[in-house]
Amino acid sequence: MKNYIIEESTKEESKVVNNGIIEYNASKVPFTQEPSFLQINRVIKDPNGDIRAGINSLLYCWKCLHIGALWVKEEYRQKGYGSVLLNEVEKIAKEKGCNLIQVDTFDFQAKDFYLKHGYEVFGVLDEYPPKHKYYFLKKNI
């Protein structure tokens, strides 16, 4: 390898990289949903419009849902908000033909919450961050 420059990419250059891997993946395993990427995001608000809880997820390429974030404001935790949101995106995903959901979480976050909802651990990173574990979970629906 000769004559190259390595530098921080711009947003546009990052899109080129992302589109490149998307095109490559589609050439190897055709996508089975349209649109190929569908965000399924929901929030729960109080009567004043303040957000109490929210979930961000992405139904992608092969009808697999990835949950990127599920958050409940501290004073509303343990009151069922997370379960309501999780059930809502699972229902929508299932209606769209999804049969697999994937989520990752730290040991200090919500592993037990997901286990309670039928998810199973399929991988663990130890010591990430130090003295903690990072869990990968899945659920067939």
N, C-alpha and C positions, 0 to 999 in steps of 0.2 A: 504494500500500500504506500503510495507516494502522492504528494501534492494534494493534501486536503486540509480543510479548516474545520475545527470543531468549535461550536459556539452555542449559546443559549438560543432556543428556538422561539420564534414569534408565535402568536396565536394562529396565524395563517399557516405557518410551517407545521405547527402541531396538528392542525386539521389535515394537512397532507399526509402526515404519518398515520393518523387514525384512519383516514380513508384508504390508505394503502393496505393496512392490515384487514380492514373490512372487506375490501375487494379480494384480497388473497383468501380469506376465510370462505367467502362466497364461492370462489372458484373450486374449493376443495369439498365443501359441504353446502349445497344450495340452501338458502334461507327458506324457512317454511311458514313465514308469516309476513303479512303486509299491513302496516308499514314494518320494516325490519326492526325498528326501535320505537317503542311506545312507552312514554313515561306514564306511570300510574302513581300520582302523588295526591295525598289528601291531608287536610288539617282539620282539627276540631277547635272551634273558637267559642269564646264566651259571648254573652249578649252584647258586649261592647265591641266585639270584633277582635279582641286580643287572642292570640294563639295559645291554646293550652297544650296541644300535642300535634305531632305531624309525622307522616311517613313519606319517604321518597323511594320509589322503586322503578325498575326498568324491565319491561318485557322485551326480550331481545331475540332476534334472528331465528331461533329454533323453539319458540314458545316456552322459553325458560324465564322465570322472573328472578331478578336479583334485587334484594332489598338493600339499598345503600345506606339508609338512615331511618331509624325510628326513635323519636324523642318525645318525652313527656316532661313538661315543666314540673319542677321538683314538688311543688305543693299539690299536684294532681296525680302523683305516682301512687301506685297500689289502689287505684280507684276504678280500674277497668278501661281507661282510655287507650292504652297500648293494645289491649285485646280487641277493642272495637276497630281500631285502625288496621291491625293485622288481618282480622277477619274480612274487613272491607276489601283490601287489595287482593287477598286470596280469592274472594268471590269473583271479583272483576277478572282476575287472571284466568280463573277456571272457565268463566264465560267466554274468554278469548281463545280457549283451547290449550291453555298451559297445563302441564302435568308435573312440572318440577320447579321448586323454589329454592334459591340459595341465598344464604346470609352469612356474614361473619361478624364476630363480636369478641370483645375482650372478656376476661374472667371477671372484671369489675363492672361490666355492663349488664348484659341481659341473657347470658347463656341459659340459666334456669328458666327464664321466661319462655324462650323458644322451645326448650325441651318440654315444658308444660303444654305447649301448643302442637306437639307431635313432630317436632324437628329432631333430627339425629345428627350427632357429631360425625363428620367424616375426615376431619384433619385437625391437627393442633400444631401451632408454633410455640415451642417452649421459650421462655426467657425473652418474650416480646410484649411489652418492654421488659427490662430486667425485673425478675421476681414475679412475672405475670405470664399468662398464656393468652394466645389469640386462637379462637375457635372458628372452624368452618362447619356450617350446618346445612342440612338439606331437608326438604320435605317433598314427598310425592303426593300430588293431589289428584 
